[in-house]
């Protein structure tokens, strides 16, 4: 195991101080970073353990936005009625991360900062156009989640910065949201492909807004903007969604790796985009406007 | 690397210890405290669940918890739920259902079951499968564990 000095701030003010030291890195849930440290893939001089900071662990309805603290665990998100009511896609995604054991440790902030192309919580947050509140010793900034994750394992976070919380605006009207993951098996699997979608229907039942995001088919989780705009004004049926799936295949660049092949991922991406949209539309239809 | 002082509650008793910070809870339990019920099978990847302990009521992989992270927490290991004489009802049910063969995964699976039943006293099959999906077994398979959990729920295990 790599050597490091260890700090355990009790609050955000101490965290800002601790993290401003050169070579400091955050230890959140530890489910990704501990194996990395064991393999020597990461070598921080100082590990700043945020697991004792209670104020970074919350799920709140602030009226126009739902705000989730960075240290909230996947298990807490999966069990949250608020998340289930307002972003069902995120609830399903959080429930599908790893095993109960890793969900009880792994955090939303950690899942974002780890920036895996296969991160399960990212597609549901991207289709809600989530933003991230970032802080450091000198202040704070809020950025769209989409611009924060810039490559596999890479974020736009600068030294001394940390994710405070993640927020998104709930959808209104006749809306639905869903998440689907394809893995090697049901439990304890890293996504081969994953997808989230939101669909909002107008009074006549046509699509007024759709959002689609796909994971594990490119260096970062991808919003499929052409697929989204191609759905606008359409009366949703299976054919429309199958076409959207074909369109989505044009927008992704999967690779072959240990978990799957380029060909399989491309095929599966189209299939799950159609399915995730259909499920979201079905939910929207069942909701009173 | 500076040593750190950690205080936490282990199996109901407050303890304080010194450790290098780059050691996991699993390392400390096994090497310093002689509690060898939690085991390492996957090499510290969090894949197998053999090192499962309960922290604040939740099942976690102790190989993915640095020792400093348990400061102030309530940790329960298999030794903590096993009575002086005899066995815990979940342990009895595992034996009864034939869910124990080599025994390596058993402490972890028993603790995962305990955490599951503490949250869901009457779990569905789906909830049992999900609750135990983080515990790999290479001997008996998983259906017998499912049977064992049903035995516990029904209170049918032999005393």
HADDOCK unambig.tbl for C-alpha pairs under 7 A between the chains (distance, minus, plus):
assign (segid A and resid 1 and name CA) (segid B and resid 22 and name CA) 6.53 0.50 0.50
assign (segid A and resid 2 and name CA) (segid B and resid 22 and name CA) 6.97 0.50 0.50
assign (segid A and resid 3 and name CA) (segid B and resid 1 and name CA) 6.32 0.50 0.50
assign (segid A and resid 3 and name CA) (segid B and resid 22 and name CA) 6.08 0.50 0.50
assign (segid A and resid 4 and name CA) (segid B and resid 1 and name CA) 5.69 0.50 0.50
assign (segid A and resid 4 and name CA) (segid B and resid 22 and name CA) 6.84 0.50 0.50
assign (segid A and resid 5 and name CA) (segid B and resid 1 and name CA) 5.29 0.50 0.50
assign (segid A and resid 5 and name CA) (segid B and resid 2 and name CA) 5.98 0.50 0.50
assign (segid A and resid 6 and name CA) (segid B and resid 21 and name CA) 6.08 0.50 0.50
assign (segid A and resid 30 and name CA) (segid B and resid 64 and name CA) 6.08 0.50 0.50
assign (segid A and resid 30 and name CA) (segid B and resid 65 and name CA) 6.57 0.50 0.50
assign (segid A and resid 31 and name CA) (segid B and resid 64 and name CA) 5.73 0.50 0.50
assign (segid A and resid 34 and name CA) (segid B and resid 64 and name CA) 6.05 0.50 0.50
assign (segid A and resid 35 and name CA) (segid B and resid 44 and name CA) 6.53 0.50 0.50
assign (segid A and resid 35 and name CA) (segid B and resid 45 and name CA) 5.60 0.50 0.50
assign (segid A and resid 51 and name CA) (segid B and resid 69 and name CA) 6.65 0.50 0.50
assign (segid A and resid 99 and name CA) (segid B and resid 133 and name CA) 6.02 0.50 0.50
assign (segid A and resid 99 and name CA) (segid B and resid 134 and name CA) 4.65 0.50 0.50
assign (segid A and resid 100 and name CA) (segid B and resid 131 and name CA) 6.11 0.50 0.50
assign (segid A and resid 100 and name CA) (segid B and resid 134 and name CA) 6.30 0.50 0.50
assign (segid A and resid 101 and name CA) (segid B and resid 59 and name CA) 5.26 0.50 0.50
assign (segid A and resid 101 and name CA) (segid B and resid 60 and name CA) 4.17 0.50 0.50
assign (segid A and resid 101 and name CA) (segid B and resid 61 and name CA) 5.76 0.50 0.50
assign (segid A and resid 101 and name CA) (segid B and resid 134 and name CA) 6.42 0.50 0.50
assign (segid A and resid 102 and name CA) (segid B and resid 60 and name CA) 6.49 0.50 0.50
assign (segid A and resid 104 and name CA) (segid B and resid 58 and name CA) 6.48 0.50 0.50
assign (segid A and resid 104 and name CA) (segid B and resid 60 and name CA) 6.42 0.50 0.50
assign (segid A and resid 105 and name CA) (segid B and resid 60 and name CA) 6.84 0.50 0.50
assign (segid A and resid 187 and name CA) (segid B and resid 130 and name CA) 6.95 0.50 0.50
assign (segid A and resid 187 and name CA) (segid B and resid 133 and name CA) 5.39 0.50 0.50
assign (segid A and resid 188 and name CA) (segid B and resid 133 and name CA) 6.62 0.50 0.50
assign (segid A and resid 188 and name CA) (segid B and resid 134 and name CA) 6.25 0.50 0.50
